[in-house]
Amino acid sequence: MPTPPRFFTSRTEIAGILVAELARQFGTPTFVYDAAVILERIGDLAAFDQVRYAQKACSNLAILDLVRRHGVLVDAVSAAEIRRAIAAGYSAQGDPPPIVYTADVFDAESLELCVEQDIHVNCGSADMIDQLGSRAPGREITLRINPGFGHGHSRKTNTGGRRSKHGIWRQQIAECVERAERCRLEITGAHMHIGSGTDLEHLSRVCGAMEKAAAKLGPGLKSISAGGGLPVVYRPGEDYVDLDAYYALWNATRKRLEEKFGHAVRLEIEPGRYLVAESGYLVTEIRAIKRQADNTFYLVDAGFNNLARPVLYGAYHPMSIVPEDGDMRRPEQEVIVGGPLCESGDIFTQKKGGFVTTRLLPEAKVGELLVIECAGAYGSVMGSNYNSKPLAAEVLIQDGQVHLIRRRQTFEDLVRGEIIPGQSTRTEHQDQ
């Protein structure tokens, strides 16, 4: 089991590189990723037959290329994510499938691409079976099963149970088997995922549910997937799941299925947040310090357009100040950290329900840097252009080398594709 990190409220470096130098070179706000952390997390899961990265957590091509080069396969939830995986070097076909498309629906583009590229599909609805079968009979598919329960660090990250839209309801498995047979599709995989940030007790319940579902799917099954949901340590006092115990539960389930079916069954795990969350840092600059009644605000140049997790889930992120003078022992004070957007919810120190809280941070001044940590998952990928803010730059640090992996969006990028009726846009003229 990994050792929980120690959190500090002051820092000067990320992965051995001065934060001030990163800000000078790339500006703020900028996402910075430490490749070594991602590789360490991949190594944590080496007992499983296959690690399949849920790229929705952080889908930059450089991140996909990094995990691919270290033996990790990929999950895609849209046509563009399939295209991203291919652009990062993944093959469309293979055994096991390098790319799996997991969704509850096919839009027109994703169905066309899965048929055209022969992408393995993890079907989350019965209608997907019919739609794929009408276009590509003879294919192998996986079924994503809703086991009837779910769990997560937030109701918004709970992906199982009767109120969840995800997966095929456990009592409809027999119907889906019949549909697959009619469509001449072979069910070779079973997948379950109940939520993000779940604990060992809830994760272990999936093993029993998987065993029951797999028995109904029959001996054609080649693989089972434990899904994702492994917790990440965001604050002191939190801990990781005992991965040895977790693997032992799944391995025992796999072995019973192998005995039942008379052949080997591949055991996959599908982490997203677990691989990348702790690798990421959002480097921001303090642009104003305000005192409102008895509250002190540090207002930075990043907002929920860059990191939406606090406003969406009340998610906690560790934070640190980068002291310009190098003084790591400044007095600390309770502060509220917010961004520049014209929304009351643009606060990074809030809890579930939108309640604003404070954070104990060192005294700081305008122009100093503030780092929002554990921001590698569902950070940049959930970025928006709200308030016409450009998407942040992204940087990868690997083996002491700093690589720009996404340029900061420009105004021209921002308005490209927008058209005033009867006029040609500036970008149209430039593209001609």
LINCORBEL-V176928 format. One record per pair of residues at least 12 apart in sequence whose C-alpha atoms are under 6 Angstrom apart, sorted by sequence separation. I is the first residue (numbers start at 1). J is the second residue. D is the distance in whole Angstrom. If there is no record, write none. Layout:
BEGIN
[[I J D] [I J D]]
END
This chain:
BEGIN
[[149 161 4] [287 299 6] [337 349 6] [394 406 5] [148 161 4] [286 299 6] [287 300 5] [393 406 5] [146 160 6] [286 300 4] [393 407 5] [285 300 5] [393 408 4] [285 301 6] [392 408 5] [284 301 6] [391 409 5] [390 409 5] [52 72 6] [100 120 5] [101 121 5] [102 122 5] [104 124 4] [121 141 5] [122 142 4] [123 143 5] [124 144 5] [51 72 5] [52 73 4] [53 74 5] [54 75 5] [100 121 6] [101 122 6] [103 124 6] [104 125 5] [122 143 5] [123 144 6] [146 167 5] [52 74 5] [53 75 6] [145 167 5] [146 168 5] [336 358 5] [65 88 5] [144 167 5] [145 168 5] [146 169 5] [147 170 5] [335 358 5] [64 88 6] [75 99 6] [77 101 6] [146 170 6] [334 358 6] [335 359 5] [73 98 5] [74 99 5] [75 100 5] [76 101 5] [77 102 5] [334 359 5] [77 103 6] [334 360 4] [61 88 5] [92 119 6] [333 360 5] [333 361 6] [332 361 5] [332 362 4] [79 110 4] [198 229 6] [331 362 6] [332 363 6] [188 220 5] [189 221 5] [197 229 5] [330 362 6] [188 221 4] [189 222 6] [191 224 6] [196 229 4] [197 230 6] [198 231 6] [160 194 5] [188 222 5] [189 223 5] [190 224 5] [191 225 5] [192 226 6] [193 227 5] [195 229 5] [197 231 4] [159 194 5] [189 224 6] [192 227 5] [159 195 5] [303 339 4] [314 350 6] [158 195 4] [302 339 5] [303 340 6] [314 351 4] [157 195 5] [297 335 6] [299 337 6] [301 339 6] [310 348 6] [314 352 4] [157 196 6] [296 335 5] [297 336 5] [298 337 5] [299 338 5] [300 339 5] [301 340 6] [313 352 6] [297 337 6] [299 339 5] [200 241 6] [219 261 5] [223 265 5] [225 267 6] [227 269 5] [228 270 5] [232 274 6] [304 346 6] [124 167 4] [125 168 5] [151 194 6] [152 195 5] [222 265 5] [223 266 4] [224 267 5] [225 268 5] [226 269 5] [227 270 5] [228 271 4] [124 168 5] [150 194 4] [151 195 5] [152 196 5] [153 197 5] [223 267 6] [225 269 5] [140 185 6] [142 187 6] [152 197 5] [138 184 5] [139 185 5] [140 186 5] [141 187 5] [142 188 6] [152 198 5] [137 184 5] [138 185 5] [140 187 6] [141 188 6] [142 189 4] [143 190 5] [144 191 5] [145 192 5] [151 198 6] [322 369 5] [137 185 6] [142 190 5] [144 192 6] [321 370 5] [126 176 6] [133 183 5] [320 370 6] [320 371 5] [319 371 6] [319 372 5] [319 373 6] [318 373 5] [317 373 6] [147 209 6] [307 379 5] [306 383 5] [288 366 6] [305 383 5] [287 366 5] [305 384 5] [286 366 5] [286 367 5] [286 368 6] [234 317 6] [285 368 6] [286 369 6] [285 369 4] [284 369 6] [285 370 6] [284 370 5] [283 371 5] [282 371 6] [282 372 5] [281 372 6] [281 373 5] [280 374 5] [281 375 5] [280 375 5] [278 374 4] [280 376 4] [277 374 5] [279 376 6] [277 375 6] [277 376 4] [276 376 5] [277 377 4] [276 377 6] [273 377 5] [57 272 5] [57 273 6] [51 268 6] [53 270 6] [54 271 6] [49 267 5] [50 268 5] [51 269 5] [52 270 5] [53 271 5] [54 272 4] [49 268 6] [53 272 6] [41 275 5] [38 275 5] [38 276 6] [1 242 5] [1 243 6] [37 279 5] [34 279 5] [33 279 5] [33 280 4] [32 280 6] [32 281 5] [31 281 6] [31 282 5] [30 282 6] [30 283 5] [29 283 5] [29 284 5] [28 284 5] [29 302 6] [10 320 5] [12 322 5] [9 320 4] [10 321 5] [11 322 5] [10 322 6] [10 328 6] [58 377 6] [57 377 5] [57 378 5] [58 381 6] [9 361 6] [30 392 5] [32 394 6] [35 397 6] [29 392 6] [30 393 5] [31 394 5] [32 395 5] [33 396 5] [34 397 5] [35 398 5] [30 394 6] [32 396 6]]
END
